[in-house]
Structures are given as structure tokens and as C-alpha cells.
Amino acid sequence: MSAVRHDRSLWPQTDWGLLSAIQQHHPDIKFLLSHRNPAKTANSMMRWNNLGRRRLPQADVPGLPRGFGRSEAELAKWVEGHFTFCRRVFAGYANFLEFDIEDPGARDKIAAHLGIDLPWWGQSNTGKEVAE
């Protein structure tokens, strides 16, 4: 899980050393990539308090140079770069599933991939309707 605050910027999902160590030491691990249209993702990020306007541009974030991320276009480009990174890192791995969060069948795909029952699927963290 990523975190960005004034004193911390943590992005383990972009750390190849960490991902490969997890894969090596936990061979039964399953990886999931939740995908969404990058423009929609960027719009959502801009509506998440000060994430796009202040926190991301002021932080050291892999693939997003300091000072960038203040516009939806910059964030969308960064998000697409992350998706591309993950697709390349996990290409050919049977333990990797990419799913679109807007796909009505996403819950079933994830459940099948993980081999578990997922009794709930929905949206619990709705944001503001319009970016400020």
C-alpha cells in the first residue's frame, strides 16, 4: 500500500526488489492489479483532499518527479506508466491478475484467482462529485 504525507513517501508496489523478494520467498503469493481508466483515476485523485494539488507534487514518488502531478493530465500519464510497469514485471506470471474495477465481473474474477469467496463487492469510499 502506498502512502504520501509531508514526511513520508512510500510506494512498495513500484519496488522491483521488494516484489521479486516476495515472489521468491512466498511462491504461492497472488498479485492483483486494480485497473481503471487513467483519466478517471486522475480525476478521482484530484478530488481526494489535497493529494493531487499538494501532496504528490511535493513528494518523491517513483515515476512522478517532484513538482509534477498537479494536473489531471500529469497524473493520468503517471498512472498509465504504473500500469505498464506492472504488466511488464508480471508478464507471463500465472499468479498475477489485472482487473478493471468497473467490470461487473471483477468480483468473480478476483474470487477465482484467489480461490476464495468474496461475498461483497462495491464502493464504500465515494469522493466528492467535482474536483475543487
Summary of the structure (lengths in Angstrom):
residues: 132
radius of gyration: 15.9
end to end distance: 25.8
largest distance: 44.6
contacts: 297
relative contact order: 0.17
helix: 43%
strand: 12%
